[in-house]
Amino acid sequence: MKYLSTLVEFTGFENTGWVDLGMNQSKEKVNIHHYMGIELNVQTWNLLDKKDRNENDDKRMLFFAKASLYHWRKSPHYKPVNEQRGQWLISHVLAVLNRGEESLVYAKACMDITMKESLKDFDLAYAYESKARSYAALGDSEKMNKCFLNAKTSGEKLKVMKIEKSSLMTFIKTHGLNVANCTAG
């Protein structure tokens, strides 16, 4: 578990619920990347949900999102959908940090994978959502509205999209963008 303890020291996560799984050496070699991909994703979401994030939290949040994707790529359970969702998460974090240009790079990669792999439902709706959020962070109402409506159309049958539409609408409004053509209902 030397790798895990080094990551804990680097990130300052000594008291946040990291668990030593007690895996034996051979299983650890095979599964540590899978575990770390999942755990770093969870830690990213914990920071996204944190109300009073500081600059250090923001840096860790982006680091965790990128590290999560890195570990998914090394996981024996890796599939293209993991790449797509990792690109989505990085785009999401960057948009929340108001780094719209960088966010859009990851959102476009997310969409490219979505199209190449013919991903549908949840993944297609969220690929459009990531582009909408990126354009919102850039202040581009026209492109944001187009992508938002595509996300809404793609996700209308998905109950989970109602939650994200509400979150996206809040994000859009905080950026002072025109949401005349967007409805959260």
C-alpha positions as CSV (number, residue, x, y, z in Angstrom):
1,M,0.0,0.0,0.0
2,K,3.0,2.3,-0.4
3,Y,1.4,3.9,-3.4
4,L,-1.8,4.7,-1.5
5,S,0.1,6.1,1.5
6,T,2.2,8.3,-0.8
7,L,-1.0,9.6,-2.6
8,V,-2.6,10.3,0.8
9,E,0.5,12.3,2.0
10,F,0.5,14.2,-1.3
11,T,-3.1,15.1,-1.2
12,G,-3.6,15.6,2.5
13,F,-6.3,13.0,2.7
14,E,-5.2,11.3,5.9
15,N,-8.5,11.7,7.7
16,T,-11.1,11.5,5.0
17,G,-12.2,7.9,5.0
18,W,-9.5,6.2,2.8
19,V,-9.7,2.5,3.5
20,D,-6.9,-0.1,3.5
21,L,-8.6,-3.0,1.7
22,G,-6.0,-5.4,2.9
23,M,-5.6,-7.0,-0.5
24,N,-2.9,-9.6,-1.0
25,Q,0.0,-8.6,-3.2
26,S,-1.2,-10.3,-6.4
27,K,-4.8,-9.0,-6.3
28,E,-3.5,-5.6,-5.3
29,K,-1.4,-5.4,-8.5
30,V,-4.4,-6.3,-10.6
31,N,-7.0,-4.2,-8.9
32,I,-5.3,-1.1,-7.4
33,H,-6.0,0.9,-10.6
34,H,-9.6,-0.1,-10.6
35,Y,-10.0,0.8,-7.0
36,M,-8.2,4.1,-7.4
37,G,-10.2,5.1,-10.4
38,I,-13.4,4.6,-8.4
39,E,-12.1,6.2,-5.2
40,L,-10.7,9.3,-6.9
41,N,-14.0,9.7,-8.8
42,V,-15.8,9.6,-5.4
43,Q,-13.3,12.1,-3.9
44,T,-13.8,14.4,-6.9
45,W,-17.6,14.4,-6.3
46,N,-17.1,15.0,-2.6
47,L,-15.2,18.2,-3.5
48,L,-17.7,19.2,-6.1
49,D,-20.4,19.0,-3.5
50,K,-18.4,20.9,-0.9
51,K,-20.0,24.2,-0.2
52,D,-16.9,26.1,1.0
53,R,-14.2,24.9,-1.3
54,N,-10.9,26.8,-1.2
55,E,-8.2,27.1,-3.8
56,N,-6.4,24.0,-2.5
57,D,-9.7,22.0,-2.8
58,D,-10.1,23.2,-6.4
59,K,-6.6,22.0,-7.3
60,R,-7.2,18.6,-5.6
61,M,-10.6,18.3,-7.3
62,L,-9.0,18.7,-10.7
63,F,-6.1,16.4,-9.8
64,F,-8.5,13.7,-8.6
65,A,-10.6,13.9,-11.7
66,K,-7.6,13.5,-13.9
67,A,-6.0,10.8,-11.7
68,S,-9.3,8.9,-11.7
69,L,-9.2,8.7,-15.5
70,Y,-5.5,7.7,-15.4
71,H,-6.3,4.8,-13.1
72,W,-9.4,3.7,-15.1
73,R,-7.1,3.5,-18.2
74,K,-4.9,1.1,-16.3
75,S,-7.7,-0.9,-14.8
76,P,-8.3,-4.5,-16.0
77,H,-12.0,-3.5,-16.2
78,Y,-11.4,-0.5,-18.5
79,K,-13.8,0.1,-21.4
80,P,-14.3,3.0,-23.7
81,V,-17.3,4.2,-21.6
82,N,-14.9,4.7,-18.7
83,E,-12.8,7.0,-21.0
84,Q,-16.0,8.9,-22.0
85,R,-17.1,9.4,-18.4
86,G,-13.7,10.4,-17.3
87,Q,-13.5,13.0,-20.0
88,W,-17.0,14.2,-18.9
89,L,-15.9,14.5,-15.2
90,I,-12.8,16.5,-16.1
91,S,-14.8,18.8,-18.3
92,H,-17.4,19.2,-15.5
93,V,-14.8,20.1,-13.0
94,L,-13.1,22.6,-15.3
95,A,-16.5,24.3,-16.1
96,V,-17.2,24.6,-12.4
97,L,-13.8,26.3,-12.0
98,N,-14.8,28.7,-14.8
99,R,-12.1,27.3,-17.1
100,G,-14.3,27.2,-20.1
101,E,-11.8,26.7,-22.9
102,E,-10.1,23.8,-21.1
103,S,-13.5,22.4,-20.2
104,L,-14.6,22.5,-23.9
105,V,-11.5,20.4,-24.9
106,Y,-12.6,17.6,-22.6
107,A,-16.3,18.0,-23.5
108,K,-15.5,17.6,-27.2
109,A,-13.4,14.5,-26.4
110,C,-16.3,13.2,-24.4
111,M,-18.6,13.8,-27.4
112,D,-16.2,12.2,-29.9
113,I,-16.0,9.0,-27.8
114,T,-19.8,9.0,-27.4
115,M,-20.3,9.2,-31.2
116,K,-17.5,6.7,-32.0
117,E,-18.7,4.1,-29.5
118,S,-22.4,4.8,-30.3
119,L,-23.1,5.5,-26.7
120,K,-26.8,6.3,-26.0
121,D,-29.2,7.3,-23.2
122,F,-27.4,8.6,-20.1
123,D,-24.0,8.9,-21.8
124,L,-25.3,10.8,-24.9
125,A,-27.3,13.2,-22.7
126,Y,-24.4,13.9,-20.5
127,A,-22.0,14.4,-23.4
128,Y,-24.3,17.2,-24.6
129,E,-24.6,18.5,-21.1
130,S,-20.8,18.8,-20.8
131,K,-20.7,20.8,-23.9
132,A,-23.5,23.0,-22.6
133,R,-21.8,23.6,-19.3
134,S,-18.5,24.4,-21.1
135,Y,-20.2,26.9,-23.3
136,A,-21.9,28.4,-20.3
137,A,-18.5,28.8,-18.6
138,L,-17.3,30.6,-21.8
139,G,-20.4,32.8,-21.8
140,D,-21.6,31.6,-25.2
141,S,-25.4,31.5,-24.7
142,E,-26.2,30.5,-28.3
143,K,-24.0,27.3,-28.3
144,M,-24.9,26.6,-24.7
145,N,-28.7,26.7,-25.5
146,K,-28.2,24.4,-28.5
147,C,-26.3,21.8,-26.5
148,F,-28.6,22.1,-23.5
149,L,-31.6,21.4,-25.7
150,N,-29.8,18.4,-27.3
151,A,-29.0,17.1,-23.8
152,K,-32.7,17.6,-22.7
153,T,-33.9,15.8,-25.8
154,S,-31.5,13.0,-25.4
155,G,-32.2,12.6,-21.7
156,E,-36.0,13.2,-21.5
157,K,-36.7,9.6,-20.7
158,L,-34.0,9.5,-18.0
159,K,-35.2,10.5,-14.6
160,V,-31.7,11.4,-13.5
161,M,-31.5,14.1,-16.2
162,K,-34.1,16.2,-14.3
163,I,-31.7,16.5,-11.4
164,E,-28.8,17.5,-13.7
165,K,-31.0,19.9,-15.7
166,S,-31.8,21.7,-12.4
167,S,-28.1,21.8,-11.6
168,L,-27.2,23.0,-15.0
169,M,-29.9,25.7,-14.9
170,T,-28.4,27.0,-11.6
171,F,-24.9,27.0,-13.2
172,I,-26.2,28.8,-16.3
173,K,-28.0,31.5,-14.2
174,T,-25.0,32.1,-12.0
175,H,-23.0,32.9,-15.2
176,G,-25.7,35.4,-16.3
177,L,-26.5,33.7,-19.6
178,N,-29.7,33.8,-21.6
179,V,-31.8,30.8,-20.7
180,A,-34.9,31.9,-22.6
181,N,-35.0,28.7,-24.7
182,C,-34.1,26.4,-21.8
183,T,-36.5,25.0,-19.4
184,A,-35.6,22.8,-16.4
185,G,-39.0,21.1,-16.4
